[in-house]
Amino acid sequence: MRLLGLAVVVVLVGFGTSVAEAETIYLTATRLLDPVLGREVDYPAIVIDSGKVTAIGTVSSLPAPDGARHIDLGAQTILPGLIDMHVHLTSRADTHGFKGLLVTPAAAGISGVANARVTLLAGFTTVRNVGASDYADVALRESIENGETIGPKLFVSGPLIGATGGHCDRNLLPFEYHLVSEGVADGPEAMRHKVREVHKYGADLIKLCATGGVLSKGDSVGAQQLTLAEMTAAVDEAHMLGLKVAAHAHGTSGIKDALRAGVDTIEHASLADDEAFALARQKGAAFSMDIYNDDFILGEGAKFGMLPESLEKERQVGRLQRETFRRAVKAGVFMIFGTDAGVYPHGDNARQFAKMVEWGMTPMQAIQAATVNAAKMLGPLGDDRGSLAPGKSADIIAVTADPLADIRTLENVAFVMRQGVVYKADGASVFPR
């Protein structure tokens, strides 16, 4: 049955019931991009039942099961659903700097619902939300899992954990307002307590702010803000609790101390040096580098309220980050796909692929960063995603051209399935608005 027919079925079923529970699906297309093998397969066939892949082969080797609904994607290319390891779904690209003071927790939550939908329709079936105030990302994750909200599979950090006055603190108002982030912690024992608190209230992972940042007020983008002892305490506590740790780190010393402390991923990694590359390889850590962001910040940031000092900091590190990315790829650092969506508009996540290719990756490497590599760095949370094989979640996208020939085709995803349910077909959403 062609996609129009499937779209009608999904609309009739609505939000509360999964089509995956009601039928077996037989999915075919012209090609499949396999990021595990690093090659394409002609005329693939996939059997899906109860939201999982149950069999995969080719049209000639794997016939359709009796009674299965046949979805033929024609000349399209199938890929595993994409994974973005660094997003902020409750943030908006048009609300930066002092504008952020006007955002209530309720407004942030509503934005999260809208942004989750846009992100899923862009082909990102899994995302890691690394920082949200008031545990809004925990609430959003639960709403998606309960079928109340449409969005990707969501793994969340809750509040960012960092030092007083640092990148993760709220520094926009003077002392008399006593405005402090809920993630502030100073000293090793306070860091341990904060990790326990964030875990208590539902986080899947921990996000530390090891250095200053571009969009924070009053700090140097590369200055270290957490000591090695503080980060070691936080990482030890998180790992004991079974949580991965991501570290926001632009500056060289903060990157290296975060790696020495045992963090799992370095976010941004703008000023990493050769020693940092070696530490990352030694420790099995990954770099998540948001190298598309520079275009949006310098092109649109002032219009949306970014502080003049933030724009100046981006001018200092934007180009350097891209050069570091090229060197990190050459040095064999394990790279994952992370964009910082929310700084720029949600749904534009795939624009980063072209930058990754421009700055040193092959198209296959860029796609692997957003599939198998990202799934690996999720740890056990990612075991059922990032590739297509029996037992994996039926998170599948398709594009109308070959992404190995033109990586930018990933910017226009035509088909999106998550857990066996189709949310986009022939380039149009197929669920109630």
C-alpha positions as CSV (number, residue, x, y, z in Angstrom):
1,M,0.0,0.0,0.0
2,R,1.3,3.4,-0.9
3,L,2.0,6.1,1.7
4,L,-1.2,8.0,1.2
5,G,-3.1,5.1,2.5
6,L,-0.9,4.7,5.5
7,A,-1.3,8.4,6.3
8,V,-5.1,8.0,6.5
9,V,-4.7,5.1,8.9
10,V,-2.4,7.1,11.2
11,V,-4.7,10.1,11.2
12,L,-7.7,7.8,12.2
13,V,-5.7,6.1,15.0
14,G,-4.6,9.5,16.4
15,F,-2.2,10.2,19.3
16,G,-3.2,7.6,21.8
17,T,-2.8,4.3,19.9
18,S,0.3,3.1,18.0
19,V,-0.2,1.7,14.5
20,A,2.8,-0.5,15.4
21,E,0.6,-2.4,17.8
22,A,-2.0,-3.1,15.2
23,E,-0.1,-4.5,12.2
24,T,3.0,-5.8,10.6
25,I,4.7,-3.5,8.1
26,Y,6.9,-4.5,5.2
27,L,9.0,-1.5,4.1
28,T,10.9,-1.4,0.8
29,A,13.0,1.2,-1.1
30,T,15.7,1.6,-3.7
31,R,18.6,1.7,-1.3
32,L,19.5,1.5,2.4
33,L,22.4,3.3,3.9
34,D,24.0,1.0,6.5
35,P,26.2,3.0,9.0
36,V,27.5,-0.2,10.7
37,L,28.9,-1.6,7.5
38,G,29.7,1.8,6.0
39,R,28.0,1.0,2.7
40,E,24.7,1.1,0.8
41,V,22.4,-1.9,0.1
42,D,20.3,-2.0,-3.0
43,Y,16.5,-2.8,-2.8
44,P,16.3,-3.4,1.0
45,A,13.3,-4.9,2.7
46,I,12.5,-4.5,6.4
47,V,9.8,-6.2,8.4
48,I,8.5,-4.3,11.4
49,D,6.2,-5.5,14.2
50,S,5.2,-3.9,17.5
51,G,7.5,-1.0,16.9
52,K,10.6,-3.2,16.4
53,V,12.6,-4.4,13.4
54,T,12.0,-8.1,13.2
55,A,13.8,-8.9,9.9
56,I,16.0,-7.1,7.4
57,G,17.2,-8.2,4.0
58,T,16.6,-7.4,0.4
59,V,13.4,-7.7,-1.7
60,S,14.8,-10.8,-3.3
61,S,15.8,-12.5,-0.1
62,L,13.0,-11.4,2.3
63,P,9.4,-11.7,1.1
64,A,6.6,-9.8,2.7
65,P,4.9,-11.7,5.6
66,D,1.3,-12.7,5.0
67,G,-1.1,-9.9,5.8
68,A,1.7,-7.3,6.2
69,R,1.0,-3.7,5.1
70,H,3.5,-2.9,2.3
71,I,5.0,0.6,2.4
72,D,7.1,1.1,-0.8
73,L,9.3,4.2,-0.7
74,G,10.2,3.9,-4.4
75,A,13.5,5.6,-5.3
76,Q,14.2,6.9,-1.8
77,T,17.1,6.0,0.4
78,I,16.4,4.5,3.9
79,L,18.6,5.4,6.9
80,P,18.3,4.8,10.7
81,G,16.6,7.6,12.5
82,L,19.1,10.4,13.2
83,I,20.4,11.2,16.7
84,D,21.3,14.7,17.9
85,M,23.4,14.5,21.1
86,H,23.2,18.2,22.0
87,V,19.9,20.1,21.9
88,H,17.9,22.4,24.1
89,L,14.2,21.8,23.2
90,T,12.8,24.2,25.7
91,S,14.9,27.1,24.3
92,R,14.0,29.3,21.4
93,A,16.4,30.7,18.8
94,D,14.6,34.1,18.9
95,T,15.0,34.5,22.7
96,H,18.5,35.3,23.8
97,G,20.2,37.5,26.3
98,F,17.9,39.7,28.4
99,K,14.9,38.4,26.5
100,G,15.3,35.2,28.3
101,L,14.3,36.8,31.6
102,L,10.8,37.1,30.3
103,V,10.4,33.3,29.7
104,T,8.4,31.6,32.3
105,P,8.7,27.8,33.1
106,A,5.3,27.3,31.5
107,A,6.3,29.1,28.3
108,A,9.5,27.1,28.1
109,G,7.5,23.9,28.4
110,I,5.1,24.9,25.7
111,S,8.1,25.7,23.4
112,G,9.5,22.3,24.2
113,V,6.3,20.6,22.9
114,A,6.5,22.6,19.6
115,N,10.2,22.1,19.2
116,A,10.0,18.3,19.8
117,R,7.5,18.0,17.0
118,V,9.6,20.0,14.6
119,T,12.7,18.0,15.5
120,L,11.1,14.7,14.9
121,L,9.7,15.8,11.5
122,A,13.3,16.8,10.6
123,G,14.3,13.2,10.9
124,F,15.8,13.2,14.4
125,T,14.1,10.3,16.1
126,T,16.4,10.5,19.2
127,V,17.9,13.5,20.9
128,R,19.8,14.2,24.1
129,N,18.6,17.4,25.8
130,V,21.6,18.7,27.7
131,G,20.2,21.5,29.9
132,A,16.8,22.8,30.8
133,S,15.6,24.9,33.8
134,D,12.9,23.7,36.2
135,Y,13.2,20.1,34.9
136,A,11.1,21.0,31.9
137,D,12.9,18.5,29.8
138,V,12.0,15.7,32.3
139,A,8.3,16.7,31.9
140,L,8.6,16.8,28.1
141,R,10.2,13.4,28.0
142,E,7.4,11.9,30.1
143,S,4.7,13.6,27.9
144,I,6.3,12.1,24.8
145,E,6.6,8.7,26.3
146,N,2.9,8.8,27.5
147,G,1.8,9.6,23.9
148,E,0.5,13.0,24.9
149,T,3.1,14.9,22.9
150,I,4.8,14.1,19.5
151,G,8.5,14.1,19.6
152,P,11.8,12.1,19.4
153,K,13.0,9.6,22.0
154,L,14.3,12.0,24.6
155,F,17.2,11.6,27.0
156,V,17.5,14.5,29.4
157,S,20.0,16.1,31.9
158,G,17.7,18.4,33.8
159,P,19.5,21.6,35.1
160,L,23.1,22.3,34.0
161,I,25.5,21.8,36.9
162,G,28.2,24.5,37.3
163,A,30.0,27.0,39.5
164,T,28.6,30.2,41.0
165,G,28.8,32.9,38.4
166,G,29.8,30.4,35.7
167,H,28.3,29.5,32.3
168,C,25.6,27.5,34.0
169,D,24.5,30.2,36.4
170,R,22.1,33.0,35.7
171,N,24.2,36.1,35.5
172,L,21.9,38.7,33.8
173,L,20.6,40.6,36.9
174,P,22.5,42.4,39.7
175,F,22.9,41.2,43.3
176,E,19.7,42.6,44.7
177,Y,17.6,40.1,42.7
178,H,19.6,37.0,44.1
179,L,19.0,35.1,40.8
180,V,20.8,31.8,41.0
181,S,20.5,28.7,38.8
182,E,19.2,25.6,40.4
183,G,22.3,23.8,39.1
184,V,24.9,25.8,40.9
185,A,27.3,23.8,43.1
186,D,30.7,24.8,44.5
187,G,33.2,22.2,45.9
188,P,33.5,18.5,45.5
189,E,30.8,17.6,48.1
190,A,28.4,20.1,46.7
191,M,28.9,18.6,43.3
192,R,28.1,15.1,44.6
193,H,25.0,16.4,46.2
194,K,23.8,18.2,43.1
195,V,24.3,15.1,40.9
196,R,22.2,13.1,43.4
197,E,19.6,15.8,43.4
198,V,19.4,16.0,39.6
199,H,19.2,12.2,39.4
200,K,16.4,12.2,42.1
201,Y,14.2,14.4,39.9
202,G,14.5,12.3,36.8
203,A,17.6,13.1,34.8
204,D,19.0,10.4,32.4
205,L,22.5,12.0,32.3
206,I,24.5,14.8,33.9
207,K,25.7,18.0,32.2
208,L,28.6,19.9,33.7
209,C,29.9,23.3,32.7
210,A,33.6,23.0,32.9
211,T,34.5,26.4,31.2
212,G,32.9,29.7,30.2
213,G,30.7,29.9,27.2
214,V,29.7,32.1,24.3
215,L,26.2,33.0,25.4
216,S,26.8,33.5,29.2
217,K,27.3,37.0,30.6
218,G,30.5,38.1,32.3
219,D,32.8,35.1,31.7
220,S,35.6,34.3,29.4
221,V,34.7,31.6,26.8
222,G,37.8,29.5,27.4
223,A,38.3,30.0,31.2
224,Q,38.1,26.9,33.4
225,Q,35.3,27.2,35.9
226,L,35.3,23.8,37.7
227,T,38.3,22.2,39.3
228,L,39.6,18.8,38.5
229,A,38.5,17.7,42.0
230,E,35.0,19.1,41.5
231,M,34.6,17.3,38.2
232,T,36.0,14.1,39.4
233,A,33.5,14.1,42.3
234,A,30.6,14.7,40.0
235,V,31.7,12.1,37.5
236,D,32.4,9.5,40.1
237,E,28.9,10.1,41.6
238,A,27.2,10.0,38.2
239,H,28.9,6.9,37.1
240,M,28.1,5.1,40.4
241,L,24.4,6.0,39.6
242,G,24.7,4.6,36.1
243,L,24.6,8.1,34.4
244,K,26.7,9.3,31.6
245,V,28.4,12.8,31.9
246,A,28.6,15.5,29.3
247,A,30.9,18.5,29.9
248,H,30.4,21.9,28.3
249,A,34.0,22.9,27.6
250,H,35.5,25.4,25.2
251,G,38.8,26.1,26.8
252,T,41.9,23.9,26.6
253,S,42.6,23.4,30.3
254,G,38.9,22.7,31.1
255,I,38.6,20.2,28.3
256,K,41.6,18.3,29.5
257,D,40.6,18.3,33.2
258,A,37.1,17.1,32.2
259,L,38.7,14.2,30.3
260,R,41.0,13.4,33.2
261,A,37.9,13.4,35.5
262,G,36.3,10.8,33.2
263,V,33.5,12.6,31.5
264,D,32.0,10.7,28.6
265,T,31.5,13.5,26.1
266,I,33.0,16.9,25.5
267,E,30.5,19.5,24.2
268,H,31.9,22.2,21.9
269,A,35.7,21.3,22.4
270,S,36.5,24.6,20.6
271,L,40.1,25.0,21.8
272,A,41.2,21.3,22.2
273,D,44.8,20.6,21.6
274,D,46.8,17.5,20.6
275,E,47.1,16.5,24.3
276,A,43.3,16.7,24.6
277,F,42.9,14.5,21.5
278,A,45.2,11.9,23.0
279,L,43.3,12.0,26.3
280,A,40.0,11.6,24.5
281,R,41.3,8.5,22.7
282,Q,42.8,7.1,25.9
283,K,39.7,7.6,28.0
284,G,37.2,6.5,25.3
285,A,35.5,9.9,25.3
286,A,33.8,11.6,22.4
287,F,33.7,15.1,21.0
288,S,30.3,16.7,20.2
289,M,31.1,19.9,18.2
290,D,28.4,22.3,17.1
291,I,30.1,23.7,14.1
292,Y,27.0,24.9,12.2
293,N,26.2,27.4,15.1
294,D,28.7,30.0,14.1
295,D,26.8,30.9,10.9
296,F,23.6,31.5,12.8
297,I,25.1,33.4,15.8
298,L,27.1,35.8,13.7
299,G,24.4,36.2,11.1
300,E,21.2,36.4,13.2
301,G,22.3,36.6,16.8
302,A,22.1,40.4,17.3
303,K,18.5,40.5,15.9
304,F,17.4,37.9,18.5
305,G,18.9,39.5,21.6
306,M,22.4,38.0,21.9
307,L,24.6,40.2,23.9
308,P,27.4,42.2,22.2
309,E,30.0,40.3,24.4
310,S,28.5,37.0,23.2
311,L,28.9,38.0,19.6
312,E,32.5,39.0,20.2
313,K,33.2,35.7,22.0
314,E,31.8,33.8,19.0
315,R,34.1,35.8,16.7
316,Q,37.0,34.6,18.9
317,V,36.2,30.9,18.9
318,G,33.8,30.1,15.9
319,R,36.5,29.7,13.2
320,L,38.9,28.1,15.7
321,Q,36.3,25.5,16.7
322,R,35.9,24.5,13.0
323,E,39.7,24.2,12.6
324,T,39.8,22.1,15.8
325,F,37.1,19.9,14.4
326,R,39.2,19.2,11.3
327,R,42.2,18.3,13.5
328,A,40.2,16.2,15.8
329,V,38.9,14.1,12.9
330,K,42.4,13.6,11.5
331,A,43.6,12.7,15.0
332,G,41.1,9.9,15.3
333,V,38.9,11.3,18.1
334,F,35.6,9.6,18.4
335,M,33.1,12.1,17.0
336,I,29.3,12.4,17.6
337,F,26.7,14.6,16.2
338,G,25.6,17.5,18.4
339,T,24.3,20.8,17.2
340,D,23.2,23.0,20.2
341,A,19.7,23.3,18.6
342,G,17.8,26.1,20.4
343,V,20.7,28.5,19.8
344,Y,19.5,28.3,16.2
345,P,16.0,27.2,15.1
346,H,14.9,23.7,15.9
347,G,14.4,21.6,12.8
348,D,17.5,22.9,11.1
349,N,19.7,20.3,12.9
350,A,20.7,18.6,9.6
351,R,22.4,21.7,8.3
352,Q,25.4,20.7,10.3
353,F,26.1,17.7,8.1
354,A,27.3,19.9,5.3
355,K,29.7,21.7,7.7
356,M,31.1,18.4,9.0
357,V,31.9,17.4,5.4
358,E,33.3,20.8,4.6
359,W,35.6,20.6,7.6
360,G,37.1,17.1,7.1
361,M,34.6,14.3,7.3
362,T,33.4,12.0,4.6
363,P,29.6,11.9,4.2
364,M,29.6,8.4,5.7
365,Q,31.6,9.6,8.7
366,A,29.1,12.5,9.3
367,I,26.2,10.1,9.1
368,Q,27.9,7.6,11.4
369,A,28.4,10.4,13.9
370,A,24.6,10.9,14.0
371,T,23.7,7.2,14.2
372,V,26.0,4.4,15.4
373,N,28.5,6.7,17.1
374,A,25.9,8.6,18.9
375,A,24.1,5.4,20.0
376,K,27.3,4.1,21.4
377,M,27.8,7.2,23.6
378,L,24.3,6.9,25.0
379,G,25.5,3.7,26.6
380,P,22.8,1.1,27.4
381,L,20.2,3.8,26.6
382,G,21.2,3.6,23.0
383,D,21.3,-0.1,22.6
384,D,18.2,-0.3,20.5
385,R,18.9,2.7,18.1
386,G,21.4,4.1,15.7
387,S,21.2,1.2,13.2
388,L,18.7,-1.1,11.7
389,A,18.8,-4.8,12.7
390,P,16.4,-7.3,14.3
391,G,15.5,-6.2,17.8
392,K,16.2,-2.5,17.2
393,S,13.6,0.2,17.4
394,A,11.9,0.8,14.1
395,D,13.2,4.4,13.9
396,I,13.6,4.9,10.2
397,I,13.9,7.9,7.9
398,A,14.2,8.3,4.1
399,V,15.4,10.9,1.7
400,T,14.8,11.4,-2.0
401,A,18.4,11.3,-3.1
402,D,21.6,9.6,-2.1
403,P,23.1,11.4,0.9
404,L,26.6,10.0,0.1
405,A,26.4,11.9,-3.2
406,D,24.9,15.0,-1.6
407,I,24.9,15.2,2.1
408,R,22.5,18.2,2.1
409,T,19.7,15.9,1.0
410,L,19.4,15.1,4.8
411,E,18.1,18.7,5.2
412,N,14.9,17.6,3.6
413,V,13.7,14.3,5.0
414,A,10.7,12.9,3.2
415,F,9.7,10.0,5.5
416,V,9.9,9.6,9.3
417,M,9.0,6.5,11.3
418,R,9.5,6.3,15.0
419,Q,8.9,3.0,16.8
420,G,7.0,1.7,13.8
421,V,4.6,4.7,13.6
422,V,4.8,7.0,10.5
423,Y,4.8,10.7,11.3
424,K,5.9,12.0,7.9
425,A,5.4,10.7,4.4
426,D,6.1,12.2,1.0
427,G,7.4,15.3,2.9
428,A,4.2,16.0,4.8
429,S,3.3,15.3,8.4
430,V,0.6,12.6,8.8
431,F,-0.7,13.1,12.3
432,P,-3.3,15.5,13.7
433,R,-2.2,19.0,14.4
